[in-house]
Amino acid sequence: GSHDSFSYWVDEKAPVGPDQATAIKRLARISLVRKIMKKWSVTQNLTFKEQLEGGIRYFDLRVSSKPGETGQEIYFIHGLFGIKVWDGLNEMNNFLEQHPKEVIFLDFNHFYAMDDSHHHFLINRIHSAFESKLCCVECVEYVTLLYMWEKKHQVLIFYHHPLYQKYPFLWPGNKMPAPWANTTNVHKLLQFLETTLGERSRYGTFHVSQAILTPRVKTIARHLVRGLKNTLVHRNLPMILNWVKAQKPGVKGVNIITSDFVELVDFAATVIALNDLLLEEDESAT
């Protein structure tokens, strides 16, 4: 998976998003401030298509209306506005059309400046983009690749808002817990990942290990111009990747792992290779 999957492009010319504090919005009237914000808002370099081609199958999505804009268009957001959600969904659907055995997880987990009418608009967009590819809510343990292929389903949508109850193809957010370490310290992050894996539900949910470091205000203040990638990610990714390599998948192990700048190391290939351990277990059992 990728963290803030859509943030490969953000609009530094548009007003700052409603996910930001009032003080930041005031400061961001200065174009230089928005340029600096961009360095800290961007967590991916690759487009959706490039991420999919690189092996990413779980997408972490935050969305917002654009206050003051007429209509109900919804955009991706991380400090600054990204592309229209509709454009991103179509990009993903084009990939799925060409790869009918691939399955993706779309996790809509943060909503800003959205009332019920905005939600219904977005949900209808999701349905229009994927239609019969959408997998309705089912017991998690039933949803194998074989199950998805037989039903010709390719998309699971997780929707962290009570309106999921009105639509059979929206999975509740609590089926996709993603505990967040909220630290700049890689050792604390790895300890947190270990602890939360140990507390992982044994049945009935997926699980996201967020292998990401989060900048504090003082981190940003000290390294304004360097940005997230050069300050936190480059230096710590190798250690995070070593942790990933040491994991085992399955009921007591990792399930979905997310990272910033997924192309900087062999992140997707390393996570995918963990599945070989499950095959080895099956072979030794037989």
Backbone bond lengths (Angstrom), bond angles and torsions (degrees), N, CA, C in turn:
res aa  C-N    CA-C-N  psi(-1)  N-CA   C-N-CA  omega(-1)  CA-C   N-CA-C  phi
1 G - - - 1.464 - - 1.515 111.63 -
2 S 1.329 115.51 159.99 1.471 120.88 175.62 1.525 108.99 -117.61
3 H 1.320 115.81 145.71 1.464 123.10 -179.11 1.532 109.03 -91.22
4 D 1.344 117.85 135.18 1.476 121.04 -173.66 1.531 108.71 45.11
5 S 1.317 114.23 60.00 1.466 122.19 -167.12 1.532 114.49 -57.40
6 F 1.321 116.46 -27.66 1.470 122.92 -171.99 1.521 112.81 -89.18
7 S 1.337 118.69 -3.73 1.467 120.26 -164.19 1.523 114.01 -83.30
8 Y 1.342 116.70 13.91 1.467 119.80 176.43 1.528 111.19 -63.91
9 W 1.338 117.52 -22.57 1.465 120.36 174.95 1.520 109.05 -136.98
10 V 1.330 116.04 123.99 1.463 120.66 172.83 1.527 108.24 -130.43
11 D 1.330 114.76 151.41 1.463 121.46 -171.68 1.528 109.96 -94.03
12 E 1.329 116.06 100.08 1.466 119.09 -178.32 1.527 111.96 -76.49
13 K 1.354 117.22 -7.50 1.472 120.23 179.12 1.527 111.98 -90.71
14 A 1.333 116.61 -20.39 1.464 120.76 -179.52 1.526 109.98 -81.88
15 P 1.357 116.80 161.99 1.474 118.86 175.35 1.532 110.53 -60.06
16 V 1.326 115.93 155.73 1.462 121.68 177.69 1.528 108.92 -65.07
17 G 1.327 116.11 150.25 1.456 121.09 -174.54 1.517 114.32 -75.25
18 P 1.351 116.08 161.29 1.469 120.98 179.50 1.527 113.77 -70.36
19 D 1.339 117.66 -0.33 1.469 119.56 175.42 1.525 111.59 -83.09
20 Q 1.350 117.18 -1.06 1.464 120.88 -176.75 1.532 112.22 -105.01
21 A 1.327 115.90 153.50 1.466 121.40 179.29 1.526 110.61 -66.63
22 T 1.337 115.91 156.66 1.467 121.68 -177.58 1.528 111.36 -57.73
23 A 1.319 116.99 -40.04 1.478 120.53 -178.95 1.530 111.01 -61.58
24 I 1.335 116.23 -40.41 1.472 120.59 178.87 1.529 109.83 -65.60
25 K 1.335 116.04 -41.37 1.478 119.93 179.93 1.529 110.46 -59.73
26 R 1.333 115.45 -40.86 1.479 118.66 179.78 1.529 110.71 -65.92
27 L 1.329 115.34 -46.85 1.469 120.01 179.65 1.523 111.61 -59.86
28 A 1.334 114.90 -36.98 1.466 120.07 -172.74 1.525 113.42 -74.08
29 R 1.333 116.21 0.99 1.474 117.79 171.26 1.525 109.72 -66.51
30 I 1.332 115.92 -19.93 1.472 121.03 176.41 1.534 107.61 -85.56
31 S 1.324 117.52 126.04 1.479 120.90 -173.44 1.534 111.71 -62.60
32 L 1.350 117.50 -32.90 1.472 120.04 178.97 1.534 110.48 -62.00
33 V 1.334 116.86 -37.97 1.467 120.81 179.46 1.525 109.89 -62.84
34 R 1.340 116.62 -40.85 1.476 119.88 179.23 1.529 110.62 -66.45
35 K 1.329 117.13 -34.81 1.477 120.44 176.77 1.537 110.32 -63.14
36 I 1.338 116.16 -42.10 1.473 120.47 177.93 1.529 109.67 -66.72
37 M 1.340 116.23 -42.16 1.473 119.99 178.34 1.522 111.39 -56.60
38 K 1.326 115.27 -38.75 1.468 119.85 -178.92 1.528 110.35 -59.33
39 K 1.327 117.09 -39.82 1.469 120.72 -179.01 1.532 111.80 -63.03
40 W 1.331 115.77 -24.63 1.467 119.99 -178.64 1.527 112.30 -103.33
41 S 1.337 117.38 -14.10 1.472 121.16 179.97 1.519 111.87 -88.08
42 V 1.329 116.35 -29.63 1.466 120.78 -177.62 1.528 109.18 -79.19
43 T 1.338 116.93 120.51 1.473 120.94 178.63 1.528 112.01 -117.55
44 Q 1.331 116.65 -2.78 1.468 121.07 178.27 1.524 108.96 -137.38
45 N 1.329 115.76 150.48 1.469 120.67 174.20 1.524 112.20 -102.19
46 L 1.329 116.71 -24.29 1.464 120.78 -171.35 1.522 112.18 -93.52
47 T 1.332 116.70 144.05 1.465 122.07 174.40 1.530 109.40 -68.85
48 F 1.332 116.45 169.95 1.471 119.73 176.74 1.530 110.71 -55.46
49 K 1.317 115.84 -45.72 1.478 120.36 -178.46 1.530 110.03 -60.46
50 E 1.325 116.95 -44.90 1.467 120.81 -178.94 1.535 111.03 -67.52
51 Q 1.332 116.65 -37.76 1.465 119.19 176.46 1.530 110.59 -63.76
52 L 1.323 116.42 -44.29 1.469 120.43 178.79 1.527 110.87 -61.04
53 E 1.324 116.34 -44.10 1.471 120.36 179.49 1.524 111.14 -65.23
54 G 1.352 116.47 -26.40 1.461 120.90 179.83 1.520 113.60 -86.38
55 G 1.347 117.86 -2.50 1.460 120.78 175.73 1.521 115.89 107.74
56 I 1.342 117.74 -0.30 1.473 120.09 178.91 1.530 108.86 -72.99
57 R 1.347 115.76 133.19 1.471 120.08 -178.88 1.527 112.88 -128.58
58 Y 1.331 118.16 -10.13 1.468 121.20 175.89 1.529 107.82 -115.34
59 F 1.339 115.83 131.90 1.462 121.24 -176.39 1.526 110.56 -124.21
60 D 1.329 115.15 124.82 1.461 124.73 -178.54 1.532 107.58 -92.61
61 L 1.353 117.67 115.46 1.466 121.41 -167.61 1.527 111.98 -124.28
62 R 1.337 115.81 129.85 1.466 122.79 174.15 1.519 107.68 -121.80
63 V 1.320 116.35 134.44 1.459 118.95 -170.14 1.528 111.41 -135.12
64 S 1.349 114.80 159.14 1.461 120.15 -176.88 1.521 110.21 -157.91
65 S 1.330 115.66 151.25 1.464 118.73 164.47 1.530 106.69 -78.50
66 K 1.324 116.46 170.49 1.464 120.24 178.02 1.529 106.98 -108.58
67 P 1.334 118.17 100.53 1.464 120.63 -176.43 1.531 111.40 -53.08
68 G 1.342 114.52 134.86 1.461 119.69 -179.83 1.514 112.94 93.09
69 E 1.325 117.44 -15.14 1.468 120.67 179.73 1.530 109.04 -86.99
70 T 1.327 117.15 137.06 1.462 119.74 177.07 1.523 109.32 -74.43
71 G 1.334 116.98 154.42 1.456 120.63 -176.52 1.517 110.89 86.15
72 Q 1.323 115.81 -173.97 1.471 120.31 -174.35 1.530 112.71 -122.65
73 E 1.319 116.40 22.90 1.467 120.06 -178.24 1.527 110.63 -55.07
74 I 1.336 115.45 140.31 1.464 121.56 -179.41 1.530 109.02 -116.04
75 Y 1.329 115.20 138.73 1.466 122.59 -176.91 1.531 109.97 -122.11
76 F 1.314 115.70 154.44 1.465 119.52 167.27 1.525 108.03 -71.97
77 I 1.337 116.07 152.59 1.462 118.48 -176.09 1.535 111.98 -150.33
78 H 1.329 115.12 138.84 1.468 121.36 169.38 1.525 106.84 -153.94
79 G 1.322 115.83 82.36 1.461 120.55 -173.88 1.519 111.21 80.65
80 L 1.327 115.97 -54.36 1.461 123.23 175.76 1.532 108.32 -116.31
81 F 1.325 115.67 156.40 1.467 120.11 -179.40 1.531 111.51 -73.23
82 G 1.331 115.22 139.23 1.456 121.45 175.03 1.521 110.61 -100.99
83 I 1.318 116.74 -153.66 1.462 121.42 -179.07 1.529 110.10 -74.53
84 K 1.347 116.39 167.67 1.456 121.01 174.63 1.531 109.00 -65.15
85 V 1.323 116.28 139.06 1.468 120.92 179.01 1.532 109.79 -57.37
86 W 1.318 116.62 -40.73 1.463 121.22 -178.40 1.529 111.67 -56.49
87 D 1.336 116.09 -41.51 1.477 119.96 179.85 1.530 110.47 -65.72
88 G 1.329 116.44 -40.24 1.464 120.02 178.92 1.517 112.24 -65.69
89 L 1.342 116.57 -41.76 1.469 120.39 179.56 1.525 110.92 -62.81
90 N 1.324 116.52 -40.58 1.471 119.65 179.53 1.522 111.80 -66.99
91 E 1.328 116.32 -36.51 1.469 120.42 177.51 1.533 109.90 -62.00
92 M 1.341 115.79 -43.02 1.468 120.00 178.17 1.530 111.06 -66.42
93 N 1.322 116.51 -42.70 1.459 119.57 -178.00 1.523 111.57 -63.15
94 N 1.330 116.83 -36.94 1.471 120.00 177.57 1.524 110.80 -59.86
95 F 1.336 116.03 -40.49 1.469 120.33 177.57 1.532 110.00 -63.77
96 L 1.330 117.05 -44.60 1.466 120.88 -177.96 1.529 111.61 -65.41
97 E 1.326 116.70 -34.45 1.474 120.55 177.08 1.532 110.22 -60.27
98 Q 1.322 115.26 -37.60 1.472 120.09 -177.71 1.526 112.29 -84.04
99 H 1.341 117.30 -15.93 1.471 121.87 -177.38 1.536 109.15 -132.84
100 P 1.341 116.82 76.23 1.471 120.63 -170.52 1.525 115.24 -66.05
101 K 1.329 119.03 -9.40 1.474 119.42 178.51 1.524 112.49 -101.32
102 E 1.338 116.99 2.41 1.471 119.75 179.42 1.525 110.70 -87.83
103 V 1.336 115.94 145.46 1.466 123.11 -177.86 1.524 108.83 -125.69
104 I 1.344 116.72 134.97 1.464 119.95 178.99 1.529 111.01 -125.02
105 F 1.341 114.94 153.69 1.463 123.47 177.23 1.529 107.47 -114.33
106 L 1.323 117.06 123.04 1.465 121.22 177.26 1.522 108.21 -112.84
107 D 1.324 116.39 116.76 1.457 122.33 -173.01 1.533 109.82 -109.90
108 F 1.340 115.77 97.06 1.470 121.70 177.95 1.529 107.49 -85.56
109 N 1.347 116.97 97.59 1.459 119.14 -169.35 1.520 115.74 -116.24
110 H 1.327 118.77 -7.28 1.470 120.83 175.23 1.533 108.33 -137.42
111 F 1.334 115.89 131.35 1.463 121.89 179.76 1.531 108.52 -126.24
112 Y 1.332 116.80 135.56 1.458 121.24 -179.83 1.527 110.40 -130.81
113 A 1.337 115.11 141.55 1.476 121.90 176.46 1.534 111.30 51.12
114 M 1.330 115.32 44.93 1.471 120.12 -178.54 1.525 110.43 -128.92
115 D 1.354 116.42 123.98 1.454 120.48 170.93 1.535 108.36 -97.58
116 D 1.324 117.18 -176.04 1.470 119.73 -175.82 1.521 112.69 -58.77
117 S 1.346 116.69 -36.27 1.471 118.51 -179.13 1.531 111.05 -65.45
118 H 1.346 117.21 -36.51 1.470 120.25 175.66 1.530 110.10 -64.31
119 H 1.345 116.20 -41.89 1.466 119.81 179.93 1.530 110.99 -62.42
120 H 1.333 117.01 -45.73 1.471 119.82 179.89 1.532 110.28 -62.02
121 F 1.336 116.57 -38.71 1.467 121.13 177.49 1.529 110.09 -60.63
122 L 1.348 116.21 -47.92 1.467 120.75 -179.23 1.528 111.10 -64.15
123 I 1.321 116.62 -44.61 1.468 120.54 -178.27 1.526 110.54 -62.76
124 N 1.326 116.51 -38.95 1.467 119.64 176.37 1.524 111.55 -65.65
125 R 1.330 116.54 -35.91 1.476 120.87 175.04 1.535 110.32 -62.01
126 I 1.329 116.27 -44.59 1.467 120.75 179.41 1.522 109.91 -59.39
127 H 1.339 115.52 -45.05 1.474 119.66 -179.30 1.524 111.22 -65.44
128 S 1.341 116.22 -40.88 1.475 120.30 180.00 1.522 111.40 -63.80
129 A 1.337 116.52 -36.86 1.469 120.23 -176.98 1.522 111.49 -70.04
130 F 1.339 118.04 -42.25 1.468 120.42 -169.10 1.531 114.71 -111.56
131 E 1.324 117.92 -25.02 1.463 123.90 177.62 1.533 112.64 45.08
132 S 1.344 116.73 -117.28 1.479 120.17 -172.92 1.533 113.25 -70.29
133 K 1.329 117.55 -8.74 1.479 120.04 177.61 1.532 111.27 -73.20
134 L 1.345 117.59 -15.79 1.463 121.40 -175.06 1.518 110.71 -74.55
135 C 1.323 115.89 131.08 1.459 122.29 178.43 1.527 108.98 -92.79
136 C 1.339 116.86 120.77 1.461 120.48 178.62 1.530 110.26 -70.54
137 V 1.330 114.85 160.48 1.467 121.03 -177.38 1.526 110.09 -59.74
138 E 1.318 114.46 132.41 1.465 122.07 -175.92 1.529 106.96 -146.53
139 C 1.292 117.06 166.46 1.463 120.58 171.82 1.532 108.08 -57.99
140 V 1.330 116.47 126.06 1.472 120.65 -174.45 1.527 111.59 -51.96
141 E 1.320 116.97 -42.74 1.465 120.27 -175.64 1.524 113.28 -66.29
142 Y 1.331 117.71 -18.16 1.475 120.03 178.25 1.527 112.13 -78.92
143 V 1.332 115.95 -21.40 1.465 119.69 -168.85 1.530 110.71 -84.63
144 T 1.312 115.67 76.38 1.464 122.15 174.66 1.521 108.93 -90.42
145 L 1.316 116.03 169.13 1.467 118.70 174.84 1.523 110.61 -60.29
146 L 1.329 116.27 -39.62 1.469 119.84 179.68 1.526 110.76 -59.78
147 Y 1.330 116.17 -43.58 1.466 122.30 177.39 1.526 109.82 -57.89
148 M 1.351 116.37 -46.88 1.470 120.90 -178.47 1.528 111.20 -64.49
149 W 1.331 116.30 -41.61 1.468 119.38 -179.04 1.518 111.52 -66.89
150 E 1.330 116.82 -40.64 1.472 119.90 -179.56 1.527 111.32 -63.35
151 K 1.352 115.79 -37.66 1.472 120.32 -178.23 1.529 111.79 -87.15
152 K 1.366 116.33 -7.07 1.470 121.97 -174.71 1.540 111.84 60.43
153 H 1.336 115.56 34.75 1.464 121.85 174.44 1.533 108.88 -94.08
154 Q 1.328 115.79 147.31 1.466 120.02 -179.79 1.528 114.12 -137.52
155 V 1.340 117.69 -6.08 1.465 120.38 -171.80 1.529 110.70 -134.63
156 L 1.341 116.14 128.11 1.460 121.88 169.27 1.521 107.82 -112.12
157 I 1.341 116.03 125.06 1.462 121.86 -179.37 1.519 109.56 -106.93
158 F 1.332 116.93 123.86 1.464 121.84 175.30 1.523 107.63 -106.38
159 Y 1.355 115.89 127.37 1.463 120.62 -169.75 1.526 109.44 -129.33
160 H 1.333 116.01 106.12 1.463 121.80 -172.73 1.534 110.94 -85.64
161 H 1.305 115.87 62.01 1.468 122.17 179.06 1.529 107.25 -156.09
162 P 1.342 118.36 143.60 1.475 120.18 -175.41 1.529 114.90 -55.25
163 L 1.329 118.04 -21.81 1.469 119.70 -178.72 1.530 113.31 -65.37
164 Y 1.341 116.81 -12.52 1.471 118.15 177.61 1.534 110.48 -55.13
165 Q 1.342 116.87 -27.84 1.463 120.85 -175.74 1.529 112.96 -64.31
166 K 1.318 116.90 -21.36 1.471 120.61 -176.52 1.529 112.88 -88.06
167 Y 1.330 117.21 -7.44 1.465 120.59 -175.10 1.525 110.16 -129.19
168 P 1.327 118.39 119.54 1.473 120.16 -175.54 1.529 114.10 -64.87
169 F 1.352 117.82 -19.42 1.469 119.70 -178.05 1.533 112.55 -93.27
170 L 1.339 117.43 4.83 1.467 120.22 175.92 1.524 109.48 -102.52
171 W 1.317 115.52 119.65 1.466 120.93 176.95 1.523 108.81 -84.07
172 P 1.330 118.07 140.88 1.469 119.17 179.14 1.529 111.43 -66.19
173 G 1.323 115.37 149.21 1.465 120.49 -179.51 1.510 113.31 -59.54
174 N 1.349 117.22 -29.09 1.472 118.39 -177.67 1.526 113.09 -72.15
175 K 1.338 116.89 -5.21 1.472 120.03 172.89 1.533 111.54 -84.28
176 M 1.355 115.67 -5.53 1.468 120.59 -178.90 1.532 109.70 -134.02
177 P 1.352 117.73 63.10 1.469 119.30 178.55 1.531 110.58 -64.42
178 A 1.341 115.20 140.11 1.469 120.60 -178.83 1.527 108.96 -139.06
179 P 1.339 117.59 73.71 1.469 119.22 -178.17 1.530 111.85 -57.00
180 W 1.334 114.79 143.78 1.474 121.62 -170.52 1.524 110.22 -120.25
181 A 1.323 117.00 124.33 1.470 121.36 -175.84 1.522 112.62 -72.68
182 N 1.329 117.52 -32.94 1.472 122.67 -179.91 1.532 111.69 51.48
183 T 1.327 115.70 56.53 1.468 120.42 -179.94 1.529 110.72 -141.69
184 T 1.341 115.26 156.39 1.471 120.46 173.42 1.530 110.90 -99.04
185 N 1.341 116.18 -3.47 1.468 121.45 -174.26 1.530 110.37 -98.19
186 V 1.323 116.93 118.74 1.463 120.46 -174.13 1.535 111.64 -65.07
187 H 1.327 117.75 -33.24 1.475 120.48 179.45 1.525 110.90 -68.12
188 K 1.339 116.33 -40.87 1.470 120.25 176.15 1.529 110.08 -65.20
189 L 1.337 116.75 -38.86 1.462 120.39 178.22 1.526 111.02 -59.38
190 L 1.317 116.82 -49.00 1.468 120.47 -176.61 1.532 110.73 -65.91
191 Q 1.322 117.20 -36.35 1.465 120.84 176.01 1.530 110.47 -63.80
192 F 1.339 115.85 -41.90 1.465 121.66 178.66 1.530 110.95 -62.56
193 L 1.338 115.82 -43.30 1.471 119.97 179.81 1.526 110.66 -62.13
194 E 1.318 116.61 -41.39 1.469 121.22 177.51 1.536 111.04 -62.50
195 T 1.331 115.47 -46.79 1.470 120.35 -177.56 1.524 111.34 -62.85
196 T 1.334 116.38 -46.24 1.473 119.31 -176.77 1.524 111.78 -71.04
197 L 1.328 117.25 -28.48 1.473 118.66 173.42 1.524 109.93 -65.43
198 G 1.329 116.24 -39.24 1.464 120.98 178.96 1.520 112.42 -64.72
199 E 1.351 115.66 -27.70 1.471 120.58 -179.01 1.527 111.95 -95.09
200 R 1.320 116.21 1.16 1.465 121.08 -175.30 1.531 111.48 -58.73
201 S 1.330 114.96 139.85 1.465 120.15 176.44 1.525 109.38 -60.89
202 R 1.309 115.94 133.47 1.469 120.18 -176.89 1.527 112.53 -79.61
203 Y 1.345 116.91 -13.54 1.460 118.35 -173.75 1.530 109.60 -154.05
204 G 1.308 116.06 140.69 1.456 120.09 167.69 1.510 117.82 92.62
205 T 1.343 118.69 -3.28 1.462 119.04 176.18 1.528 110.16 -141.22
206 F 1.323 114.37 159.72 1.464 120.76 165.89 1.535 106.56 -81.13
207 H 1.338 117.26 -177.86 1.465 119.66 179.24 1.527 108.82 -155.16
208 V 1.335 115.18 129.89 1.467 120.21 178.80 1.524 109.81 -107.81
209 S 1.324 116.60 123.96 1.464 122.35 169.70 1.526 107.17 -94.94
210 Q 1.336 116.26 107.97 1.467 120.60 -178.09 1.529 109.09 -85.26
211 A 1.312 116.12 95.25 1.471 121.39 -178.21 1.529 109.68 -85.81
212 I 1.338 114.16 62.48 1.472 120.20 -174.52 1.519 110.24 -132.61
213 L 1.329 115.23 148.76 1.460 121.76 173.49 1.525 108.59 -103.23
214 T 1.327 116.32 141.02 1.466 121.12 -175.19 1.524 110.43 -113.75
215 P 1.344 117.72 122.08 1.470 119.34 -179.36 1.524 111.64 -69.01
216 R 1.332 116.39 141.45 1.467 122.12 171.44 1.527 107.74 -90.18
217 V 1.324 115.99 170.07 1.467 120.23 178.57 1.532 110.10 -57.88
218 K 1.351 116.74 -42.07 1.474 118.72 -178.09 1.533 111.31 -69.39
219 T 1.354 116.54 -28.67 1.477 119.58 176.47 1.525 109.15 -63.26
220 I 1.334 114.62 -46.25 1.470 119.88 -179.16 1.529 109.87 -65.17
221 A 1.345 116.67 -42.20 1.473 120.79 -178.58 1.530 111.72 -61.33
222 R 1.349 115.75 -38.58 1.475 119.77 -177.30 1.529 112.16 -75.47
223 H 1.325 116.31 -27.86 1.475 119.33 -173.26 1.533 110.99 -127.73
224 L 1.325 115.50 42.06 1.462 121.25 -172.74 1.521 114.08 -43.97
225 V 1.326 115.78 -53.31 1.465 120.19 -170.35 1.527 112.32 -82.00
226 R 1.331 116.86 -23.34 1.472 119.30 -174.96 1.526 112.09 -71.47
227 G 1.323 117.31 -35.53 1.458 120.71 178.73 1.521 113.26 81.54
228 L 1.330 114.63 173.85 1.469 121.80 -174.28 1.528 112.53 -61.89
229 K 1.328 116.42 -47.24 1.470 119.98 -174.29 1.522 111.66 -60.79
230 N 1.322 116.42 -47.19 1.465 119.67 -175.59 1.526 112.81 -77.92
231 T 1.330 117.65 -24.29 1.465 120.45 -177.18 1.526 112.48 -86.23
232 L 1.340 116.69 -48.94 1.466 119.88 -172.60 1.526 114.60 -112.29
233 V 1.322 116.82 -37.95 1.471 118.91 -166.80 1.524 112.12 -78.45
234 H 1.327 117.12 -54.92 1.476 120.77 -175.94 1.526 112.28 -50.69
235 R 1.330 115.08 -46.38 1.463 121.12 -172.61 1.529 112.13 -69.11
236 N 1.346 116.40 -34.53 1.465 120.49 -169.55 1.525 115.32 -103.79
237 L 1.332 117.04 -14.28 1.473 119.13 -177.19 1.525 113.56 -57.66
238 P 1.334 119.73 -41.77 1.473 118.55 -179.87 1.529 112.99 -58.21
239 M 1.347 117.18 -39.55 1.457 120.27 179.66 1.535 110.87 -69.12
240 I 1.339 115.39 -38.43 1.468 120.06 177.49 1.531 109.74 -64.37
241 L 1.337 116.06 -40.98 1.466 119.70 -179.70 1.530 111.04 -65.36
242 N 1.322 116.97 -36.40 1.474 119.98 176.75 1.525 110.95 -62.00
243 W 1.342 116.19 -37.49 1.468 119.82 176.70 1.538 109.72 -63.49
244 V 1.326 115.61 -43.78 1.469 120.26 179.66 1.530 110.37 -58.92
245 K 1.328 116.26 -44.81 1.475 120.59 -178.01 1.521 112.40 -61.35
246 A 1.334 116.58 -26.64 1.465 120.58 -177.03 1.532 112.97 -86.77
247 Q 1.349 117.46 -0.99 1.462 120.70 -175.36 1.531 112.35 -86.62
248 K 1.345 113.39 162.61 1.463 120.25 171.45 1.520 108.07 -124.40
249 P 1.319 117.32 138.52 1.457 119.71 178.06 1.526 111.18 -84.13
250 G 1.313 115.92 173.87 1.463 119.21 177.44 1.512 112.07 114.85
251 V 1.312 115.85 -171.95 1.467 122.10 -171.95 1.525 112.50 -56.38
252 K 1.318 117.79 -40.46 1.464 120.48 -176.91 1.530 112.33 -99.85
253 G 1.312 116.63 5.20 1.466 119.62 -175.32 1.512 113.23 -122.07
254 V 1.333 115.23 -154.31 1.464 120.31 -177.43 1.524 110.47 -74.83
255 N 1.334 113.93 156.46 1.461 120.85 178.73 1.526 108.98 -124.58
256 I 1.328 116.85 -71.99 1.466 122.48 176.32 1.527 107.26 -117.92
257 I 1.324 117.33 134.88 1.468 121.40 178.02 1.525 108.01 -123.25
258 T 1.341 116.62 130.85 1.462 119.74 179.55 1.522 110.55 -114.22
259 S 1.340 114.69 152.91 1.462 120.75 -179.25 1.526 109.81 -147.09
260 D 1.334 115.85 158.29 1.464 121.88 168.19 1.528 108.85 -82.12
261 F 1.323 116.48 153.67 1.469 123.16 173.99 1.531 111.06 42.99
262 V 1.319 114.56 65.17 1.468 120.76 -169.68 1.527 113.76 -63.13
263 E 1.330 117.01 -16.73 1.471 118.58 -176.90 1.526 113.37 -89.88
264 L 1.341 118.27 -6.72 1.463 120.16 -174.51 1.525 112.72 -68.82
265 V 1.332 116.88 -29.53 1.470 121.69 174.50 1.526 106.55 -131.96
266 D 1.328 117.08 179.61 1.477 119.20 -179.94 1.526 110.19 -79.67
267 F 1.332 115.88 55.69 1.462 120.13 -171.96 1.528 111.87 -63.66
268 A 1.338 116.83 -57.58 1.469 119.57 -175.48 1.528 110.98 -61.48
269 A 1.334 116.78 -44.31 1.468 120.26 -179.03 1.527 110.88 -62.19
270 T 1.335 116.72 -37.19 1.470 121.05 -179.86 1.526 110.77 -66.58
271 V 1.336 116.40 -44.63 1.475 120.36 179.28 1.524 110.35 -64.72
272 I 1.326 116.07 -46.13 1.476 120.15 -178.55 1.525 110.63 -60.65
273 A 1.345 116.70 -37.99 1.472 121.09 -178.30 1.522 112.33 -63.66
274 L 1.350 117.34 -22.99 1.470 119.84 178.42 1.527 111.13 -60.66
275 N 1.338 117.27 -26.36 1.466 120.22 179.65 1.525 112.16 -62.16
276 D 1.333 116.47 -25.76 1.473 119.53 178.25 1.528 111.25 -60.18
277 L 1.346 116.14 -29.61 1.468 119.86 178.87 1.525 111.00 -64.80
278 L 1.332 116.63 -33.89 1.465 120.62 177.37 1.535 110.38 -68.06
279 L 1.343 115.51 -38.44 1.474 119.58 178.29 1.527 110.48 -64.61
280 E 1.349 115.57 -40.54 1.468 119.64 178.75 1.532 110.91 -62.31
281 E 1.350 115.70 -39.57 1.480 119.53 177.66 1.517 110.98 -62.04
282 D 1.351 115.58 -43.48 1.465 120.22 -179.97 1.521 110.74 -61.21
283 E 1.346 116.23 -42.22 1.457 120.61 -178.11 1.523 111.29 -66.03
284 S 1.362 115.49 -41.58 1.464 118.07 -179.62 1.526 110.89 -69.67
285 A 1.333 117.11 -28.95 1.471 120.48 178.81 1.525 110.98 -70.53
286 T 1.355 116.29 -32.05 1.460 119.39 -178.80 1.531 111.36 -91.65
